[in-house]
Amino acid sequence: MAEPIVSLTALYPRSRTVKISLLFIVVAVVCAFFSDVEITTLYPWQEMSRLAHGLITPDFSDFRVIVNALMQTIAFAFLGVSLGAVFGFLLSLVFDYRLVHMTCAILRSVHELFWALIFLQFFGLHPLTGVLAIAIPFSAICAKVYAEIFEEADTAPYNALPGGSRRVVSFFYTRLPMVWQHIKTYTSYRLECGLRTSAVLGFIGLPTLGFYLEVFFKQGLYSQAAALLLTFYLLIATMRWWLRPQLLLVYLILSIYMLLPAAVDIDMANVKRFFTEDIVPYPLRALDDGTTTVFATIQNFFHWFYELFWLQAFDGIVQTLLLTQVSLVLSGMLALILFPLITRHFQGTIGRGLGHGFLVILRSTPEYLLAYIFLQLWGPSMLPAMIALMLHNGAIIGHLCGRYANEIVLPNNSIKGVNLFAWEIVPRIYPQFLAFLFYRWEIIFRETAILGMLGLYTLGFYVDSAFEEIRYDRAILLIAITAIINIGIDSLSRRIRQYLRLTTTVQCGQ
């Protein structure tokens, strides 16, 4: 696991953290008031009991399906993350250039499912659709994190070299060895993220775990779905044992072998038409055809944009932001409840082991999958999405806070229970907790946007509808709006961290 670790550069004003916390809580309460959180199914408890029974009685009889789903999931993840890590490393070396920095910000602001939907239009269900959907945003994310790792590394060995030393050779012999362990650990964490993303790609038709889970849930085969999920959790939990450097080449070859049979010839005419015609706004195509004047084209374009923005995008933006803010605060509240499960100040060895297992299950289950399950149980509303986002992100933040709390040395060991939690541990980790929470803010927004593909009226709903209607120009514009807002949230998050006088650095740990 690798996430930003906060160090206090100065004594932070407690009043600022209180103000920020209260502000976000008030905003979340207001957003919740305008959110639809109804349960619309007629017999939710009956369906939940069937799901619970399926979870405790997993059916592994269809072993071939389970193995095939997992192998396909691993193959897409491994190839996508490998490409993302390689290009991310190269980009990190020139990340200081504004053009590279801004390009990476744009690429990582678009969710992997949106990238998959774009490639699906001209590649179809080709392996490249899934691989590139993972590789492109992951390369931008890796570039940012690798650059931060290099920035925080000790430069004394590099600076001590003679002036005539070659820059490239000096880099690989001095700077890179100093950070190599951090890069390896973060890349393994990226692979865990890639496995979750690869699983979700099955919901758009690729033969990964999500495809089979959707089939099982639609047929009410909860025991088979439980077997598939349990195997996936086991895969994530055992990564430290099967992910060995000496086996990486073998995994890469096997991944290519797994995906090659599904590869078909790519029609480059479709690719060219998509980028030169399909995504061009409809009113502008008339200008190329010579069927209208420049003035009329501009007028039609603004009418087209106005209609798209106010009838679709505006509602999607509002619903996405409402859901994001409520889910952000709920995730933070859950994290404060969960982190004691893995903290030595509250749990013994057995208790921490069980707590780690519980958090592994929660954080290994993608929000999209959780939301899909809850939507089947409770019907279409924001409630399933809120609970899904809360569980996944709360578990991640709780895990990070628990690791941080384990490093705290208490001056008085006589304090126990609630007093230890409320008056000793939480005050000490709270700045760190806020930094983790704000770090997840833009991620929660991206996840909220794509949950619209499940039928919620967030931006993803309108993006998916535009693709289904073969209105690619509208879909791309809506994705661009999502990216712009995501970049804005990331910028606001950094400003808040600066206001709290916290600096974020990257520390890698497993």
C-alpha positions as CSV (number, residue, x, y, z in Angstrom):
1,M,0.0,0.0,0.0
2,A,1.3,3.5,-0.8
3,E,-0.4,6.7,-0.1
4,P,0.8,10.2,0.9
5,I,2.1,10.5,4.4
6,V,1.7,13.9,6.1
7,S,4.4,15.6,8.1
8,L,3.7,18.7,10.1
9,T,6.0,21.5,9.0
10,A,4.7,23.7,11.8
11,L,2.3,23.4,14.7
12,Y,-1.1,23.4,12.9
13,P,-3.8,25.6,14.3
14,R,-6.4,23.3,15.8
15,S,-9.1,25.9,15.1
16,R,-8.4,25.6,11.4
17,T,-9.0,21.8,11.4
18,V,-12.1,22.2,13.4
19,K,-13.5,24.9,11.0
20,I,-12.7,22.8,7.9
21,S,-14.2,19.7,9.5
22,L,-17.4,21.5,10.5
23,L,-17.7,23.1,7.1
24,F,-17.5,19.8,5.3
25,I,-20.0,18.2,7.7
26,V,-22.5,21.1,7.3
27,V,-22.1,20.9,3.5
28,A,-22.7,17.1,3.6
29,V,-25.8,17.5,5.7
30,V,-27.2,20.1,3.3
31,C,-26.4,17.8,0.3
32,A,-28.0,14.8,2.0
33,F,-31.2,16.8,2.4
34,F,-31.4,17.2,-1.3
35,S,-30.4,13.6,-2.1
36,D,-32.7,10.7,-3.0
37,V,-32.0,8.0,-0.4
38,E,-35.2,5.9,-0.7
39,I,-35.4,2.1,-0.8
40,T,-37.6,1.4,-3.8
41,T,-37.7,-2.4,-4.0
42,L,-40.8,-4.1,-2.6
43,Y,-39.1,-6.9,-0.6
44,P,-35.5,-5.8,0.1
45,W,-35.1,-7.9,3.2
46,Q,-36.1,-11.1,1.3
47,E,-33.5,-10.4,-1.3
48,M,-30.9,-9.5,1.3
49,S,-31.5,-12.8,3.1
50,R,-31.0,-14.7,-0.2
51,L,-27.7,-12.8,-0.8
52,A,-26.5,-13.4,2.8
53,H,-27.3,-17.1,2.4
54,G,-25.3,-17.2,-0.9
55,L,-22.3,-15.5,0.8
56,I,-22.1,-18.1,3.5
57,T,-22.6,-21.0,1.1
58,P,-20.2,-20.3,-1.8
59,D,-20.5,-22.7,-4.7
60,F,-17.1,-23.6,-6.3
61,S,-18.5,-26.3,-8.6
62,D,-18.1,-24.1,-11.8
63,F,-14.3,-24.0,-11.2
64,R,-13.5,-23.3,-14.9
65,V,-15.5,-20.1,-14.9
66,I,-13.8,-18.9,-11.7
67,V,-10.3,-19.6,-13.0
68,N,-11.0,-18.1,-16.4
69,A,-12.5,-14.9,-14.9
70,L,-9.5,-14.5,-12.6
71,M,-6.9,-15.2,-15.3
72,Q,-8.5,-12.6,-17.6
73,T,-8.7,-10.1,-14.7
74,I,-5.0,-10.6,-13.9
75,A,-4.0,-10.4,-17.5
76,F,-5.7,-7.1,-18.2
77,A,-4.4,-5.7,-14.9
78,F,-0.8,-6.9,-15.4
79,L,-0.4,-5.6,-18.9
80,G,-2.2,-2.3,-18.2
81,V,-0.2,-1.6,-15.0
82,S,3.1,-2.6,-16.6
83,L,2.6,-0.2,-19.5
84,G,1.4,2.5,-17.0
85,A,4.4,2.0,-14.8
86,V,6.9,2.1,-17.7
87,F,5.5,5.3,-19.3
88,G,4.8,6.8,-15.8
89,F,8.5,6.3,-14.9
90,L,9.6,8.0,-18.2
91,L,7.1,10.9,-17.7
92,S,8.3,11.3,-14.1
93,L,11.7,12.3,-15.3
94,V,10.3,15.3,-17.1
95,F,7.3,15.9,-14.8
96,D,8.6,19.4,-14.0
97,Y,7.7,20.6,-17.4
98,R,4.3,22.4,-17.3
99,L,3.0,20.6,-20.5
100,V,3.8,17.2,-19.0
101,H,2.3,18.1,-15.6
102,M,-0.9,19.4,-17.2
103,T,-1.2,16.5,-19.6
104,C,-0.9,14.0,-16.8
105,A,-3.5,15.9,-14.7
106,I,-6.0,15.6,-17.6
107,L,-5.3,11.9,-18.3
108,R,-5.7,10.8,-14.7
109,S,-8.8,12.9,-14.2
110,V,-10.8,10.7,-16.5
111,H,-11.9,7.4,-14.9
112,E,-10.7,4.1,-16.4
113,L,-14.3,3.1,-17.3
114,F,-14.7,6.3,-19.3
115,W,-11.5,5.5,-21.2
116,A,-12.8,2.0,-21.8
117,L,-16.1,3.3,-23.2
118,I,-14.1,5.6,-25.6
119,F,-11.9,2.7,-26.9
120,L,-14.9,0.4,-27.1
121,Q,-16.4,2.6,-29.8
122,F,-13.6,1.9,-32.4
123,F,-11.7,-1.1,-30.9
124,G,-14.8,-3.1,-29.8
125,L,-14.2,-5.8,-27.3
126,H,-10.5,-6.0,-28.3
127,P,-7.9,-6.6,-25.5
128,L,-6.5,-3.2,-26.3
129,T,-9.7,-1.6,-25.0
130,G,-9.1,-2.9,-21.5
131,V,-5.3,-2.6,-21.5
132,L,-5.3,1.0,-22.7
133,A,-8.1,1.9,-20.4
134,I,-5.9,1.0,-17.4
135,A,-2.5,2.0,-18.9
136,I,-3.4,5.6,-19.8
137,P,-4.7,7.0,-16.5
138,F,-2.3,4.8,-14.5
139,S,0.7,6.2,-16.4
140,A,-0.3,9.7,-15.4
141,I,-0.9,8.6,-11.8
142,C,2.5,6.8,-11.6
143,A,4.2,9.8,-13.2
144,K,2.9,12.1,-10.5
145,V,3.8,9.7,-7.6
146,Y,7.2,8.7,-9.0
147,A,8.1,12.4,-9.5
148,E,7.1,13.0,-5.8
149,I,9.3,10.1,-4.7
150,F,12.3,11.4,-6.7
151,E,11.7,14.9,-5.2
152,E,11.7,13.6,-1.6
153,A,14.8,11.4,-2.2
154,D,18.2,12.3,-0.7
155,T,20.2,14.1,-3.5
156,A,23.5,14.2,-1.6
157,P,25.0,11.1,-3.5
158,Y,24.0,12.6,-6.8
159,N,25.4,16.1,-5.9
160,A,28.7,14.6,-4.7
161,L,29.6,13.2,-8.2
162,P,32.2,15.0,-10.2
163,G,31.0,17.7,-12.6
164,G,31.8,15.8,-15.7
165,S,29.7,12.8,-14.9
166,R,27.1,11.8,-17.4
167,R,23.6,12.8,-16.3
168,V,21.9,9.5,-17.3
169,V,24.5,7.2,-15.8
170,S,24.6,9.3,-12.6
171,F,20.9,9.1,-12.3
172,F,20.8,5.3,-12.5
173,Y,23.7,4.8,-10.2
174,T,22.8,7.3,-7.5
175,R,19.2,8.7,-7.4
176,L,17.4,5.6,-8.7
177,P,18.8,3.1,-6.1
178,M,17.8,5.5,-3.3
179,V,14.1,5.3,-4.2
180,W,13.9,1.9,-5.9
181,Q,12.3,0.2,-3.0
182,H,9.6,2.9,-2.7
183,I,8.9,2.7,-6.5
184,K,8.6,-1.1,-6.3
185,T,6.2,-1.0,-3.3
186,Y,4.0,1.7,-4.9
187,T,3.9,-0.2,-8.2
188,S,2.7,-3.3,-6.4
189,Y,-0.1,-1.2,-4.8
190,R,-0.9,0.1,-8.3
191,L,-1.3,-3.5,-9.4
192,E,-3.8,-4.0,-6.6
193,C,-5.7,-1.0,-7.9
194,G,-5.4,-2.4,-11.5
195,L,-6.9,-5.7,-10.4
196,R,-9.9,-3.9,-9.0
197,T,-10.2,-1.8,-12.2
198,S,-9.8,-4.8,-14.4
199,A,-12.6,-6.6,-12.5
200,V,-15.0,-3.6,-13.1
201,L,-14.2,-3.6,-16.8
202,G,-16.2,-6.7,-17.1
203,F,-19.4,-4.7,-16.6
204,I,-18.9,-3.2,-20.1
205,G,-18.4,-6.6,-21.7
206,L,-14.8,-7.6,-21.3
207,P,-14.4,-11.2,-20.0
208,T,-13.1,-10.2,-16.5
209,L,-14.6,-10.9,-13.1
210,G,-17.3,-8.2,-13.4
211,F,-18.8,-9.8,-16.4
212,Y,-19.4,-13.1,-14.7
213,L,-20.6,-11.4,-11.5
214,E,-23.2,-9.4,-13.4
215,V,-24.4,-12.6,-15.0
216,F,-24.6,-14.4,-11.6
217,F,-26.4,-11.5,-9.9
218,K,-29.0,-11.1,-12.6
219,Q,-29.8,-14.8,-12.4
220,G,-29.8,-14.7,-8.6
221,L,-26.9,-17.2,-8.4
222,Y,-25.5,-15.7,-5.2
223,S,-23.5,-18.7,-4.1
224,Q,-21.6,-18.8,-7.4
225,A,-21.0,-15.0,-7.1
226,A,-19.8,-15.5,-3.6
227,A,-17.3,-18.1,-4.7
228,L,-15.9,-15.8,-7.4
229,L,-15.6,-12.9,-4.9
230,L,-13.9,-15.0,-2.2
231,T,-11.4,-16.2,-4.8
232,F,-10.7,-12.6,-5.8
233,Y,-10.2,-11.5,-2.1
234,L,-7.8,-14.4,-1.7
235,L,-5.9,-13.2,-4.8
236,I,-5.6,-9.7,-3.4
237,A,-4.7,-10.9,0.2
238,T,-1.9,-13.1,-1.1
239,M,-0.2,-10.6,-3.4
240,R,2.9,-10.3,-1.2
241,W,3.6,-14.0,-1.7
242,W,2.9,-14.5,-5.4
243,L,4.0,-11.1,-6.7
244,R,7.8,-11.8,-6.9
245,P,10.2,-9.8,-9.1
246,Q,11.8,-12.9,-10.6
247,L,8.3,-14.0,-11.8
248,L,7.3,-10.7,-13.4
249,L,8.5,-11.7,-16.9
250,V,6.6,-15.0,-16.6
251,Y,3.5,-13.2,-15.6
252,L,3.9,-10.7,-18.5
253,I,4.3,-13.6,-21.1
254,L,1.3,-15.4,-19.6
255,S,-0.8,-12.3,-19.7
256,I,-0.1,-11.7,-23.4
257,Y,-0.8,-15.4,-24.1
258,M,-4.2,-15.1,-22.3
259,L,-5.3,-12.1,-24.3
260,L,-3.9,-12.9,-27.7
261,P,-6.7,-15.3,-28.7
262,A,-9.3,-12.6,-28.2
263,A,-7.4,-10.1,-30.4
264,V,-8.8,-9.3,-33.8
265,D,-7.8,-7.0,-36.6
266,I,-8.4,-3.4,-35.9
267,D,-10.1,-1.4,-38.6
268,M,-8.1,1.8,-38.7
269,A,-10.8,3.5,-40.7
270,N,-13.1,3.3,-37.6
271,V,-10.3,4.9,-35.5
272,K,-9.8,7.7,-38.0
273,R,-13.5,8.4,-38.3
274,F,-14.0,8.5,-34.6
275,F,-11.3,11.2,-34.0
276,T,-11.9,13.2,-37.2
277,E,-15.7,13.0,-37.5
278,D,-17.6,11.3,-34.7
279,I,-16.3,13.4,-31.8
280,V,-16.5,16.7,-33.7
281,P,-19.6,18.6,-32.3
282,Y,-22.5,18.0,-34.7
283,P,-23.0,21.7,-35.7
284,L,-19.4,22.0,-36.7
285,R,-19.7,19.1,-39.2
286,A,-22.1,21.2,-41.3
287,L,-19.4,23.8,-41.8
288,D,-17.1,21.1,-43.2
289,D,-19.8,20.0,-45.5
290,G,-20.3,23.5,-46.8
291,T,-24.1,23.3,-46.1
292,T,-24.2,26.4,-43.8
293,T,-22.5,29.7,-43.1
294,V,-19.9,30.4,-40.5
295,F,-22.3,32.6,-38.5
296,A,-25.0,30.0,-38.6
297,T,-22.6,27.3,-37.6
298,I,-21.4,29.3,-34.6
299,Q,-25.0,30.0,-33.6
300,N,-26.0,26.4,-33.9
301,F,-23.0,25.3,-31.9
302,F,-23.9,27.6,-29.0
303,H,-27.4,26.4,-29.1
304,W,-26.2,22.7,-29.1
305,F,-23.9,23.4,-26.2
306,Y,-26.5,25.3,-24.2
307,E,-29.0,22.5,-24.7
308,L,-26.5,19.8,-23.7
309,F,-25.2,21.7,-20.7
310,W,-28.5,22.8,-19.1
311,L,-30.6,19.7,-19.9
312,Q,-27.9,17.1,-19.1
313,A,-24.6,18.2,-17.8
314,F,-25.9,20.6,-15.2
315,D,-28.1,18.1,-13.6
316,G,-25.3,15.5,-13.7
317,I,-22.9,17.9,-12.1
318,V,-25.2,18.7,-9.3
319,Q,-26.1,15.1,-8.6
320,T,-22.4,14.1,-8.8
321,L,-21.3,16.8,-6.3
322,L,-24.2,16.0,-3.9
323,L,-23.3,12.4,-3.8
324,T,-19.5,13.1,-3.6
325,Q,-19.8,15.4,-0.6
326,V,-22.1,13.1,1.4
327,S,-19.9,10.1,0.6
328,L,-16.7,12.0,1.5
329,V,-18.0,12.7,5.0
330,L,-19.4,9.3,5.5
331,S,-16.1,7.7,4.4
332,G,-14.3,9.8,7.0
333,M,-16.7,8.9,9.8
334,L,-16.4,5.2,8.9
335,A,-12.6,5.4,8.8
336,L,-12.5,6.8,12.4
337,I,-14.6,3.8,13.5
338,L,-12.5,1.2,11.6
339,F,-8.9,2.2,12.2
340,P,-8.9,0.9,15.8
341,L,-9.5,-2.6,14.4
342,I,-5.9,-2.8,13.2
343,T,-4.2,-0.5,15.9
344,R,-2.0,-2.1,18.5
345,H,-3.3,0.3,21.1
346,F,-6.8,-1.2,20.9
347,Q,-6.3,-4.8,19.6
348,G,-4.1,-7.8,20.2
349,T,-2.4,-9.8,17.6
350,I,-5.4,-11.9,16.8
351,G,-7.7,-8.9,16.8
352,R,-5.5,-7.0,14.4
353,G,-5.3,-10.0,12.1
354,L,-9.1,-10.2,11.9
355,G,-9.3,-6.5,11.5
356,H,-6.9,-6.5,8.6
357,G,-8.8,-9.3,7.0
358,F,-12.1,-7.4,7.3
359,L,-10.5,-4.2,5.8
360,V,-8.9,-6.2,3.0
361,I,-12.4,-7.4,1.9
362,L,-13.9,-3.9,2.1
363,R,-11.1,-2.1,0.3
364,S,-10.6,-4.9,-2.3
365,T,-14.2,-4.7,-3.5
366,P,-14.6,-1.9,-6.1
367,E,-17.2,0.8,-5.4
368,Y,-18.8,0.1,-8.7
369,L,-19.3,-3.6,-7.7
370,L,-20.6,-2.7,-4.3
371,A,-23.0,-0.2,-5.7
372,Y,-24.2,-2.7,-8.3
373,I,-25.0,-5.2,-5.5
374,F,-26.8,-2.7,-3.4
375,L,-28.8,-1.4,-6.3
376,Q,-30.1,-5.0,-6.9
377,L,-31.2,-5.1,-3.3
378,W,-32.6,-1.6,-2.6
379,G,-33.5,-0.2,-6.1
380,P,-32.2,2.9,-7.9
381,S,-31.4,5.8,-5.6
382,M,-28.3,7.5,-4.2
383,L,-28.4,5.3,-1.0
384,P,-26.6,2.3,-2.6
385,A,-23.9,4.5,-4.1
386,M,-23.4,6.3,-0.8
387,I,-23.0,3.1,1.1
388,A,-20.7,1.6,-1.5
389,L,-18.4,4.7,-1.6
390,M,-18.4,4.9,2.2
391,L,-17.4,1.2,2.7
392,H,-14.6,1.2,0.1
393,N,-13.0,4.5,0.8
394,G,-13.7,4.3,4.6
395,A,-11.8,1.0,4.7
396,I,-8.8,2.5,2.7
397,I,-8.6,5.6,4.9
398,G,-9.1,3.5,8.0
399,H,-6.3,1.2,7.0
400,L,-3.9,4.1,6.5
401,C,-4.9,5.8,9.7
402,G,-4.4,2.5,11.6
403,R,-0.9,2.1,10.2
404,Y,-0.1,5.7,11.2
405,A,-1.6,5.2,14.7
406,N,0.6,2.1,15.3
407,E,3.6,4.3,15.1
408,I,2.4,6.5,18.0
409,V,4.2,6.1,21.3
410,L,1.9,7.1,24.2
411,P,3.3,8.8,27.3
412,N,0.7,7.2,29.5
413,N,-0.3,3.6,29.0
414,S,-3.0,3.6,31.8
415,I,-5.6,5.3,29.6
416,K,-7.9,2.7,27.9
417,G,-11.1,2.4,26.0
418,V,-13.1,5.5,24.8
419,N,-10.8,7.9,26.6
420,L,-7.8,6.5,24.8
421,F,-9.6,6.8,21.5
422,A,-11.1,10.3,21.9
423,W,-8.5,12.1,23.9
424,E,-5.2,10.5,22.9
425,I,-5.2,8.7,19.5
426,V,-7.7,10.7,17.4
427,P,-6.2,14.1,18.3
428,R,-2.8,12.8,17.3
429,I,-3.8,11.3,14.0
430,Y,-6.4,13.9,13.0
431,P,-4.3,16.1,10.7
432,Q,-3.1,12.9,9.0
433,F,-6.6,11.7,8.8
434,L,-7.8,14.9,7.1
435,A,-4.9,14.7,4.6
436,F,-5.9,11.1,3.7
437,L,-9.5,12.2,3.4
438,F,-8.7,15.1,1.1
439,Y,-6.4,12.9,-1.0
440,R,-9.4,10.6,-1.6
441,W,-11.7,13.5,-2.5
442,E,-11.0,13.6,-6.2
443,I,-11.0,9.8,-6.4
444,I,-14.4,9.7,-4.8
445,F,-15.7,12.3,-7.3
446,R,-14.4,10.2,-10.2
447,E,-16.0,7.1,-8.8
448,T,-19.3,8.9,-8.2
449,A,-19.3,10.1,-11.8
450,I,-19.0,6.6,-13.2
451,L,-21.6,5.2,-10.9
452,G,-24.1,6.9,-13.2
453,M,-23.5,4.0,-15.6
454,L,-25.6,1.9,-13.2
455,G,-28.6,4.2,-13.6
456,L,-28.0,7.0,-11.1
457,Y,-28.3,10.5,-12.5
458,T,-24.7,11.4,-12.1
459,L,-22.5,12.5,-15.0
460,G,-21.8,8.9,-15.9
461,F,-25.4,8.3,-16.7
462,Y,-25.4,11.0,-19.4
463,V,-22.1,9.9,-20.7
464,D,-23.3,6.3,-21.1
465,S,-26.6,7.4,-22.6
466,A,-24.7,9.5,-25.2
467,F,-22.6,6.5,-26.2
468,E,-25.6,4.3,-26.5
469,E,-27.3,6.9,-28.7
470,I,-24.1,7.0,-30.8
471,R,-23.7,10.7,-30.0
472,Y,-20.0,10.6,-29.4
473,D,-19.5,14.3,-29.6
474,R,-21.8,14.8,-26.6
475,A,-20.2,11.9,-24.7
476,I,-16.7,13.4,-25.1
477,L,-17.9,16.8,-24.0
478,L,-19.5,15.4,-20.9
479,I,-16.3,13.5,-20.1
480,A,-14.3,16.7,-20.6
481,I,-16.6,18.5,-18.1
482,T,-16.0,15.6,-15.6
483,A,-12.3,16.0,-16.0
484,I,-12.4,19.7,-15.5
485,I,-14.3,19.5,-12.3
486,N,-12.0,16.7,-11.1
487,I,-9.0,18.9,-11.7
488,G,-10.7,21.7,-9.8
489,I,-11.4,19.4,-6.8
490,D,-7.8,18.3,-6.8
491,S,-6.6,21.9,-6.8
492,L,-9.0,22.9,-4.0
493,S,-7.8,19.9,-2.0
494,R,-4.2,21.0,-2.3
495,R,-5.2,24.6,-1.2
496,I,-7.0,23.2,1.9
497,R,-3.9,21.2,2.8
498,Q,-1.8,24.3,2.5
499,Y,-4.3,26.2,4.6
500,L,-3.9,23.6,7.3
501,R,-0.2,23.9,7.0
502,L,0.3,20.3,6.1
503,T,2.8,19.0,3.5
504,T,2.2,15.8,1.7
505,T,5.0,13.4,0.8
506,V,5.0,9.9,-0.4
507,Q,6.1,7.1,1.8
508,C,5.7,3.5,0.6
509,G,4.9,0.6,2.8
510,Q,3.2,-2.7,2.5
